[in-house]
């Protein structure tokens, strides 16, 4: 068997940093972490790490990150007091795993 040599990984050419791109998208529209990862082309896990940092750092520009909390699709429980940015795994009431993603925006 002839093995083809792997082509080298060529990273995307970016004109802005990832965080600046995320901030610019969130200023224009309300998005979930999954949608942000699609626009910026990074994993959802990386998006939540960036959102944590953005949430702390945008105060300097008199901006605020607005997080509409996740909700359980089964019983309607709203995760209002959740401090973490990412989506929860299970509902504490019905233990359902069908959770609607939280949405983020910057105002």
C-alpha positions in Angstrom: 0.0 0.0 0.0 1.2 3.4 -0.9 0.6 6.0 1.8 0.0 9.6 0.8 2.1 12.1 2.7 -0.1 14.3 4.9 -0.4 17.9 3.8 0.7 20.4 6.4 -1.9 22.1 8.4 -2.4 25.7 7.3 -4.2 27.9 9.8 -6.9 30.3 8.8 -5.8 33.8 8.0 -7.3 36.1 10.5 -7.5 39.9 10.4 -8.7 40.2 14.0 -8.1 38.1 17.1 -10.7 35.4 17.9 -12.1 37.4 20.8 -12.5 40.5 18.7 -14.3 38.5 16.1 -16.6 37.1 18.7 -17.3 40.5 20.2 -18.1 42.0 16.8 -20.6 39.1 16.1 -22.2 39.5 19.5 -22.6 43.2 19.1 -24.6 42.6 15.9 -26.8 39.6 16.8 -27.8 37.2 19.5 -26.0 33.8 19.2 -25.5 30.5 20.9 -22.1 29.0 21.5 -22.6 26.6 18.6 -23.4 29.4 16.2 -20.4 31.4 17.4 -18.1 28.4 16.8 -19.4 28.1 13.3 -18.8 31.7 12.5 -15.3 31.9 14.1 -14.4 28.3 13.2 -13.3 27.1 16.6 -14.7 24.4 18.9 -17.6 25.1 21.3 -15.3 24.3 24.2 -12.9 27.1 23.0 -15.9 29.5 22.6 -16.9 29.1 26.2 -13.3 29.8 27.4 -13.3 33.0 25.2 -16.7 34.1 26.4 -15.6 33.8 30.0 -12.7 36.2 29.3 -14.8 38.5 27.2 -17.4 38.8 30.0 -14.7 40.0 32.4 -12.9 42.3 30.0 -15.6 44.3 28.2 -16.4 46.4 31.2 -13.6 48.7 30.2 -15.5 49.7 27.1 -18.8 50.3 29.0 -20.3 47.2 27.4 -22.2 44.3 29.0 -22.5 40.7 28.0 -26.1 39.7 28.2 -26.7 35.9 28.8 -30.2 34.6 28.3 -30.0 31.4 30.4 -30.5 27.8 29.2 -33.9 26.2 29.7 -35.0 22.6 30.0 -37.2 21.6 27.0 -38.9 18.9 29.0 -40.1 20.8 32.1 -39.3 24.4 31.4 -36.8 25.0 34.2 -34.7 28.1 33.6 -31.1 28.1 34.8 -31.1 31.7 36.1 -28.5 31.3 38.9 -26.0 29.4 36.8 -22.6 31.2 36.8 -20.9 29.0 34.2 -21.1 30.2 30.6 -21.5 26.8 28.9 -24.6 24.7 28.5 -25.6 22.5 31.5 -25.7 18.7 31.1 -29.0 17.8 33.0 -32.0 19.5 34.5 -31.9 19.5 38.3 -35.7 19.0 38.5 -36.7 16.4 35.9 -33.1 15.1 35.1 -33.9 15.6 31.4 -30.9 16.1 29.0 -32.9 18.1 26.4 -31.5 21.5 27.3 -32.0 24.6 25.1 -28.7 26.4 24.7 -28.1 29.8 26.4 -27.8 32.7 24.0 -25.3 35.6 24.2 -25.2 39.2 23.1 -23.3 42.4 23.9 -24.9 45.7 24.5 
